[in-house]
Amino acid sequence: MTQSYDVAVIGAGVFGAWTAQWLQRGGLTVALIDAYGPANSRASSGGESRIIRMGYGAEEIYTRWAHRSLKLWQELFAQTGRQELFHRTGVLWMARTKDPYTLATLTTLKAVGIEFEELQRDELEQRYPQISFGEETQVIYEPASGALMARRAVQTVTEEFARSGGKLLIEAAVKPLGTGRLSEVATRSGNRIKADVFVFACGPWLPKLFPEFLGGRIHPTRQEVFFFGPPAGERRFTAPQMPTWIDFGAEMYGLPDLENRGFKVALDRHGASIDPETAERNITPELLDEVRRFLAARFPAMKDAPLLETRVCQYENTSNGDFLIDRHPDFDNVWLLGGGSGHGFKHGPALGEYAAARITEGGETANRFSLATKQAVRNRSVF
Ligand SMILES: Cc1cc2nc3c(=O)[nH]c(=O)nc-3n(C[C@H](O)[C@H](O)[C@H](O)COP(=O)(O)OP(=O)(O)OC[C@H]3O[C@@H](n4cnc5c(N)ncnc54)[C@H](O)[C@@H]3O)c2cc1C
């Protein structure tokens, strides 16, 4: 069977879903194709929850995109009656005093006009007695930021896409071969999808699909997530008493107990290499020990909290954390979107808007998003 579209987007994670949605809003016929379905359990977008915060050091573009994206997520949730998919928990950024990234964040937040508070020691201890702040702590609080219920948020985008006429297909696309203009992609089930433009938004699968130019340049790492059970009747680990938080120095972050699912804690440090397709998703005992030690020190009341649930996901890291939004080097009408690098989820709406505009209106993407800037050395600078 052959089907024909203006654009075929391969990959229904947060990047592909929003890009497809924007292309369709622009009046194009669009197919959105995923091997396992939108925000599936292997996908980077398949987790329970993701942080949306505005602080990005001196990287103003990401502050602006996060701000724009929060508005677009909220509009989508209002329009679809799914307001529960964003929790306005506030986000608490904890760092060592005079940490340069944190100081740059303050400057950017001011320049862009983002609401924030710089909390002093006595205010912190009064507001959050359940957190032990340690000796040297500089804290920024973003009251309007919070948590997105990731898997369901992406599925809301794809439901909206399908409801308004987009074609959602569960198919595995086969790697396209050749050069010049691509006219169709084959799927493993033997179907053919014709389109004028193809977008590969395959997240951590991109280096498997295109090893000749992305191997080593997008590096998927194993990331473990832990949900701990607060003591019975204890509400200090739920919102609004507990904000979403990032401990920059310890490379840890977490979310309050949302929907009574448990207090989420995860390490932002890059883990071992992972294959998103075949990986078994069991946590490592050493990492659990490290997280428990951190939990006991930062949140003393959670010292003996039982582990309720775990997830193993993957970051798809570029050399420095900048996204990839560029044309395929061998095909004029094929685009590559990815490199979310552990911070991409929140940006889905703005990234999709930007990518759809480049695809339909032409023009080069910003240098930081280009394939040419994606190096094999790992030197993370965007968090
Ligand atoms: C543990 C963890 C915590 C994170 N925390 C945050 C956070 O707090 N805030 C934040 O903003 N970001 C966060 N991120 C990052 C964010 O989740 C990712 O950057 C984002 O989800 C990447 O989306 P994607 O669409 O590029 O990839 P994916 O969601 O992986 O989507 C790619 C899709 O492509 C499909 N696919 C692949 N190959 C094919 C093929 N050949 N044919 C058809 N389909 C195919 C897959 O099935 C998959 O659904 C986190 C990530 C992890 C793992």
The ligand as a Gaussian input file, in Angstrom:
#p B3LYP/6-31G(d) Opt

LIG

0 1
 C       15.029000      10.431000      32.732000
 C       14.835000      11.628000      31.872000
 C       14.500000      12.835000      32.444000
 C       14.328000      13.954000      31.651000
 N       13.936000      15.108000      32.250000
 C       13.631000      16.179000      31.508000
 C       13.067000      17.316000      32.133000
 O       12.851000      17.340000      33.344000
 N       12.734000      18.381000      31.338000
 C       12.947000      18.365000      29.998000
 O       12.630000      19.361000      29.350000
 N       13.475000      17.284000      29.361000
 C       13.812000      16.188000      30.094000
 N       14.301000      15.057000      29.492000
 C       14.618000      15.081000      28.052000
 C       13.422000      14.824000      27.173000
 O       12.587000      13.838000      27.723000
 C       13.899000      14.457000      25.767000
 O       14.811000      15.449000      25.301000
 C       12.741000      14.382000      24.776000
 O       11.715000      13.566000      25.279000
 C       13.241000      13.852000      23.425000
 O       12.140000      13.671000      22.572000
 P       12.281000      13.129000      21.101000
 O       10.969000      13.341000      20.461000
 O       13.492000      13.693000      20.456000
 O       12.633000      11.566000      21.257000
 P       11.695000      10.322000      21.658000
 O       10.698000      10.712000      22.663000
 O       12.593000       9.187000      21.998000
 O       10.907000       9.983000      20.332000
 C       11.497000       9.327000      19.246000
 C       10.466000       8.406000      18.649000
 O       10.930000       7.901000      17.403000
 C       10.401000       6.602000      17.212000
 N       11.212000       5.928000      16.226000
 C       12.548000       5.706000      16.261000
 N       12.958000       5.100000      15.137000
 C       11.854000       4.935000      14.361000
 C       11.630000       4.368000      13.066000
 N       12.637000       3.854000      12.345000
 N       10.371000       4.366000      12.571000
 C        9.347000       4.877000      13.291000
 N        9.512000       5.400000      14.512000
 C       10.754000       5.447000      15.043000
 C       10.478000       5.990000      18.621000
 O        9.579000       4.920000      18.789000
 C       10.144000       7.189000      19.498000
 O        8.786000       7.212000      19.858000
 C       14.506000      13.896000      30.246000
 C       14.847000      12.683000      29.663000
 C       15.008000      11.558000      30.456000
 C       15.367000      10.249000      29.821000

